[in-house]
Every structure is written in structure tokens, then in C-alpha cells.
Amino acid sequence: MKLKRLIPWVFLLAVLGSPGAIAQTPPALQDAGPGVQYLPAGKLSVEQMKGILTQGVTGFLTAGFSPSPYPPADLINQFPPPRYPVKLYKVYYHSVIPELGNQPIRATGLVAIPELKESRLPMISYQHGTVFERTSVPSNLPESYETQFIVAALASQGYAVIAADYFGLGETFVQNTYVVTGATDQACIDLLSASRAVLQAEDKQASHLFLHGWSMGGYNTFRFLKRLEMMGEAVTAASTAAAPTDLRVWISRLILNPQPVDALWLVSAASNMVLAADAYELPGLAQEAIRPEYLEAARKFYAFELSFAAFAAATPSSFKEFFTPAFFASARFGNTPFWNLMEKRENYRWKVTTPFRNFYGEVDEVVPPDVATLPARIAPLFGSTTTAIPAGPKADHRATYLYSLTQLPAWYRQFLK
């Protein structure tokens, strides 16, 4: 793969730098309840968040060799000015990994609390997207640019923002649970409970619960919403930005009908998806799916032993060249264990009762509009409440996420009256 052609939206550390230094607070673990501890992780000032929503947005859209076609100024002007400083907390909480027989795990996540006098405040659970570095997680905010944006856009408006790190990332050293659905669901469910305990320890209480997620985090959001509705948990409203909610359809499109617009790093994501399925649910899949000459690099990349740049240099960007002929051919009929697993992971064919907005980009290079809008297009059949919201004719994957953040504050206010 030629690195000069990459769209490096997940590799902005070397390009952007931190959009405003985060003030550091001496760490001191505090108890918030059974199995829940937390520590201060810094504070974002109003000025720092203004920087995130201006210079940060510009860098996010223009970084690398494939800048977004969406003019940064058109997005920057839509963000409401930050109003409140935000305190950051790293949360440690107990959870389990269902795919490993409910193996216990000490998980981590972020709780961001705006400095308000009021004790009750609305809360947003944010589910982050694909990352290729173990440390690019919400609880390590300087390395999680997508989380910085939602904190600057929404926490600064008076919302608590919480975000799980997912198992296998951050400080959890199990194998990466990328698109391992039971584990990811559990991480989000248990962080929600832990976050409420942290809010209470800080003399706060959540008045409403909103959900949002970008890219694969949007997929996780839809699953999380389904689990919460099944549990009888009240969710005020939920949304996704550029979410591949039907994994089988999404991957099949990328393999069977590749287009010039497709992001070249998508093979890297698919490789990690295969390795995670191999580790947790389908032993032997990686050897069947990935060509032998690329298997060692794929295993090291999945284990965070090989950087993305090194993996990209050692492997092709073509699905047909990276995967074995048998695996590639299986996409046509989808009747193998891998494709059956992808079908099992479908998460949008149900009646959603929570108000739901499904943001999509018309020139998205990662999740084609026909895939991103599936939940809204099928909603009338179930009498669901999902609405597709276009981010515009120049909205690629990154711009779709930022556009969604500009729209959420006004939408959320309708439910807070």
C-alpha cells in the first residue's frame, strides 16, 4: 500500500498535535461504589475547547494527503461557542467478557463533567470508532481526537459525556475485541452504571440519557440502544454518524463491488475484524481468510506489535490481493461461518422506539450512503422512529461526524424542555 494515498483520519497525532494542552491533575484513585474507582484526568478550559472546535476541526479535515472536500469553516461556524469548563475523570470498573464465559475484567473509560452549579444534568454515552493504536481511547483524551470533539461540542454545553475504551484497548490487555459484540455491549452497559456512580460521588445526577457514535462506534451505539431498550432502560434520544449497521452488507459491498472512493485503510480494519473473530469466536479463521504472506503482519498489527504505517507498507490495499481466493469468493453467497457470524451481528432490524437520527455523508469513503441509511430506510416497515439526516454533498467520513456534532445540541434541547 502506498502511504501517500492514505486517508489518515485515525492517525492525526503526528499531524495535529494536541489542540490545546490538557491541564494535568495529580492522580488519586477515589471510590465511587462497589467495583468502581476513578481519578481526575485533567480539565479542559473554555478557551482550549474553542481551539478544538476551530484549529482542531481544520486539522482533522485537512490533514494528510486526502483532505476532506468539506470546507472547515462551514462546520466551524455551526458549533455553538463552548460555555463551561469540563473536568475529566478516568473510570475503572468491573465487567465481564461474555465470549470468554464471562471472564472478569477491570475496564476503563472516560467521564467528562461540565462545571455547573446544577446537580442534575443530561448525560451522553459516546461510542468511539475504529482505532489502530492501543492508547487512542477516550480515557486517554489527548490521543482520542474524536472524543475531544464531542467533549468540546457537547460537554461544554452542559452535558456529561461518558465513553468506554472497549476491551483490549487502553489498560485492558486482553486481545482486541474489535467488533466482538458481546464484549463491546458489556463494556458500554457496565460503564453506564459506573458513570452514574461517579456522577453521584461528584454530587451530580443524570437527568436524561442520550447515545451517539461514529463509524464502528455508530454500529456499537445501535447495539447498545437495543440492549438498553430490552432492559427497559429509558433512553431520551440516540443517533449515529456514518455507521455500518449491517456488517455483512457493508463488507460484501467493499469486497464484491469496490469503488475508487473507498478508503485504502479499510483492509486494515477488515484484517483486525477477522483476527478478533478468530480470537474470540471462530478459531482458525485468520489462517483460512488471510493470504500466508500477510498473516504474520496481520497478527502483529492486531496485537499492536506493528504500527499502522508498517502494516500498510507490508500489505496490499486491495481486498482481493490481501484475502485468500476462497475467502474472497465466499462473499458472493455468504454461506460460511464468517458470513453467518456477520449476519448474526446485524443490529438494526427491530422496532426502535427511541427517537433516532441516522447521519450520513453523501461522499463517505468508508460507509457508503446506501449502507449508512439502512436503519432509516427499513424503519417504516417496523413503525420505528429512525430518521436519516444527510450531512451534505461534500460530507466524507470525517465531515459526517463533525456535522452530526453541530446538529445535536439543538436537537437535544427539544427533549430538555
Secondary structure, DSSP 4 states (H G I P E B T S, - for coil): --GGG---TT--HHHH--SSPPBP-----EEEETTEEEEEEEEE-HHHHHHIIIIIHHHHHH-SSS--SS-HHHHHTTSPPP-S-EEEEEEEEEEEEGGGTSEEEEEEEEEEEE--S-SEEEEEEEE----SSTT-STTSGGG-HHHHHHHHHTGGGT-EEEEE--TTSTT--S---TT-HHHHHHHHHHHHHHHHHHHHHTT-EEEEEEEEEETHHHHHHHHHHHHHHHHT---SEEEEES----HHHHHHHHHHS--TTS-TTHHHHHHHHHHHHHHHT-TTHHHHHB-HHHHHHHHHHHTTSS-HHHHHHHS-S-HHHHB-HHHHHHTTT--SHHHHHHHHT----S---S-EEEEE-TT-SSS-HHHHTHHHHHHHHHT--EEEEE--TT--HHHHHHHHHHHHHHHHHHHH-
